[in-house]
Amino acid sequence: MPFPSDEQIKRRAHELWDEAGRPEGRELEFWHRAERELQGTSERGDAAKGTPDAI
C-alpha cells in the first residue's frame, strides 16, 4: 500500500505507542514509524532492499 490514509497511520501509530508503554513526547516518532511500516519501507529506507556494492 503506497499511500496509507491518515486514519490508517493514526491507528498504527497508536498501536506502536501503546506497545512501547505510552511514552510522552514521541508522537512524531511513532507517526513516522507507522507511515514507513504501512508504506512497506524499512527503518533504513528503500536502499536496504538494494544489492550489495561489492559482488
FIKOLNU-537596 format. One record per residue: x, y, z of N, C-alpha, C, O in turn; chain. Coordinates in pm, 1 decimal. Layout:
> nc1|nc2|nc3|cac1|cac2|cac3|cc1|cc2|cc3|oc1|oc2|oc3|chaine
> X|Y|Z|X|Y|Z|X|Y|Z|X|Y|Z|A .
...
END
This chain:
> nc1|nc2|nc3|cac1|cac2|cac3|cc1|cc2|cc3|oc1|oc2|oc3|chaine
> 84.9|-117.2|0.0|0.0|0.0|0.0|90.0|124.3|0.0|145.8|158.4|104.3|A .
> 105.3|191.7|-112.0|199.3|301.9|-122.1|158.4|426.9|-43.1|245.8|495.1|10.4|A .
> 32.1|458.6|-34.1|-11.2|581.1|31.0|-120.6|551.9|133.3|-239.1|560.7|101.1|A .
> -82.4|517.5|255.4|-183.5|491.6|357.5|-254.2|621.3|395.6|-196.6|729.7|386.9|A .
> -378.2|608.8|437.4|-454.3|726.2|480.7|-405.8|772.1|618.1|-342.2|696.5|691.5|A .
> -436.7|895.8|650.8|-401.4|947.6|782.7|-464.4|863.8|893.0|-403.4|843.7|998.0|A .
> -584.0|815.6|870.5|-652.6|733.6|971.5|-579.4|600.4|993.2|-566.8|554.1|1106.6|A .
> -531.5|539.5|885.0|-455.2|415.3|897.8|-325.3|439.3|974.0|-287.5|360.2|1060.4|A .
> -257.7|548.3|941.4|-133.0|581.7|1009.7|-160.6|607.9|1157.0|-87.1|561.1|1243.9|A .
> -265.8|682.0|1184.6|-302.2|714.7|1322.3|-327.0|588.7|1404.3|-278.9|577.2|1517.0|A .
> -401.7|494.4|1347.9|-430.8|369.1|1420.3|-303.3|291.0|1448.2|-283.7|242.7|1559.7|A .
> -215.7|277.9|1347.8|-92.3|201.6|1365.5|3.2|272.7|1460.9|67.9|207.9|1543.2|A .
> 12.5|404.3|1450.7|97.8|480.7|1541.4|51.4|462.8|1685.3|133.5|450.7|1776.2|A .
> -77.9|461.3|1705.8|-131.8|441.7|1840.6|-96.2|302.6|1892.2|-60.7|287.2|2009.1|A .
> -105.4|202.0|1806.6|-67.1|65.6|1846.4|79.9|60.5|1886.9|114.6|1.3|1989.1|A .
> 166.6|123.1|1806.0|309.8|123.7|1834.7|338.6|197.3|1965.7|419.6|152.1|2046.6|A .
> 272.4|309.5|1985.6|287.8|389.2|2107.2|243.9|309.8|2229.0|311.3|310.8|2332.0|A .
> 131.7|241.3|2217.5|79.3|159.9|2326.6|175.6|45.4|2359.8|202.1|18.1|2476.8|A .
> 227.4|-20.8|2256.8|322.5|-131.0|2276.5|452.0|-83.8|2342.7|517.2|-160.3|2413.7|A .
> 489.1|42.7|2319.2|612.3|97.8|2375.3|592.9|150.1|2518.1|685.8|205.1|2577.2|A .
> 473.9|133.2|2572.7|449.2|177.6|2709.7|396.0|319.0|2720.8|402.1|379.5|2827.9|A .
> 343.8|372.5|2611.5|281.5|504.1|2607.2|373.3|618.8|2651.3|335.3|699.0|2736.6|A .
> 493.3|626.8|2593.6|584.5|735.3|2632.0|533.6|871.5|2583.1|474.4|882.2|2475.7|A .
> 557.5|973.4|2662.8|515.1|1109.0|2626.3|618.8|1176.4|2537.7|738.4|1149.2|2548.1|A .
> 571.5|1264.7|2450.3|660.4|1346.7|2370.3|723.4|1279.7|2250.0|816.9|1334.6|2191.6|A .
> 674.9|1162.2|2210.9|735.2|1091.1|2097.0|633.1|1064.5|1986.5|644.6|967.5|1911.5|A .
> 533.3|1152.0|1977.8|424.6|1131.9|1882.4|473.7|1122.1|1738.5|432.4|1033.1|1664.1|A .
> 562.7|1214.5|1699.3|611.9|1213.7|1560.9|691.7|1088.3|1529.5|683.9|1034.9|1418.9|A .
> 767.8|1041.8|1626.6|844.6|918.4|1606.7|752.2|802.5|1568.8|778.8|729.1|1473.5|A .
> 644.1|787.3|1644.2|551.9|677.7|1616.8|472.5|700.8|1488.6|441.4|605.5|1417.1|A .
> 439.6|826.0|1459.3|368.5|858.1|1334.5|455.5|818.5|1214.6|408.8|750.8|1123.0|A .
> 582.0|861.1|1216.0|670.6|831.8|1103.3|700.8|682.3|1092.1|709.8|627.8|982.1|A .
> 716.0|618.4|1204.6|740.4|473.3|1203.2|621.2|399.8|1142.9|639.1|310.0|1060.6|A .
> 499.5|437.1|1183.2|378.9|376.2|1128.8|366.3|403.8|980.1|329.3|315.3|903.0|A .
> 396.8|525.2|940.0|389.2|562.9|799.0|483.8|477.1|714.8|444.9|423.6|610.9|A .
> 609.5|464.6|761.4|707.2|381.9|688.6|661.4|236.5|682.0|670.1|171.7|577.7|A .
> 613.1|187.5|793.8|568.3|48.6|801.9|454.8|21.8|702.3|456.7|-77.7|629.9|A .
> 357.5|110.7|700.0|242.1|93.1|611.6|277.0|113.0|464.9|209.5|59.2|377.2|A .
> 381.6|189.5|437.8|426.5|207.9|300.5|514.5|93.0|254.5|545.5|80.5|136.1|A .
> 554.9|8.3|350.3|634.7|-108.0|315.3|782.5|-79.4|304.4|855.0|-155.6|240.5|A .
> 830.0|29.8|365.6|973.0|59.0|364.1|1032.1|24.4|499.4|962.5|25.9|600.9|A .
> 1159.6|-6.3|500.3|1227.0|-42.6|623.7|1267.2|81.8|701.3|1252.3|193.8|652.4|A .
> 1317.7|62.1|821.3|1367.4|171.2|903.7|1479.3|246.1|833.0|1494.1|367.0|851.3|A .
> 1558.7|175.6|751.9|1671.4|237.2|681.9|1632.1|290.1|545.4|1715.6|348.7|476.6|A .
> 1510.2|271.7|504.9|1464.9|319.4|375.0|1476.5|212.6|268.1|1519.2|100.7|296.4|A .
> 1439.3|245.6|147.0|1439.3|150.6|36.3|1578.4|105.6|-3.6|1592.3|0.0|-65.2|A .
> 1680.9|180.8|28.8|1817.0|142.8|-7.2|1854.9|8.7|56.2|1939.8|-63.4|3.8|A .
> 1792.8|-23.6|166.9|1822.4|-150.5|233.7|1780.5|-270.3|148.8|1827.3|-382.0|170.9|A .
> 1692.6|-246.7|52.1|1645.5|-356.1|-33.8|1734.5|-375.6|-156.6|1714.8|-469.4|-233.8|A .
> 1831.2|-287.6|-174.0|1916.6|-292.8|-293.6|2017.0|-406.2|-287.4|2018.2|-486.6|-194.2|A .
> 2100.7|-410.1|-388.8|2202.8|-514.2|-396.1|2331.6|-465.7|-332.0|2353.6|-345.0|-322.3|A .
> 2415.3|-555.1|-288.9|2541.5|-513.7|-228.5|2630.6|-441.9|-329.6|2624.5|-469.4|-449.4|A .
> 2712.8|-350.1|-280.5|2801.9|-275.1|-370.5|2911.8|-365.4|-427.0|2946.3|-355.4|-544.8|A .
> 2965.7|-452.0|-344.1|3073.0|-540.9|-388.8|3018.7|-681.2|-407.6|2961.7|-741.1|-316.4|A .
> 3037.8|-731.3|-527.1|2988.8|-868.5|-556.2|3107.8|-958.9|-574.5|3091.3|-1078.3|-599.7|A .
END
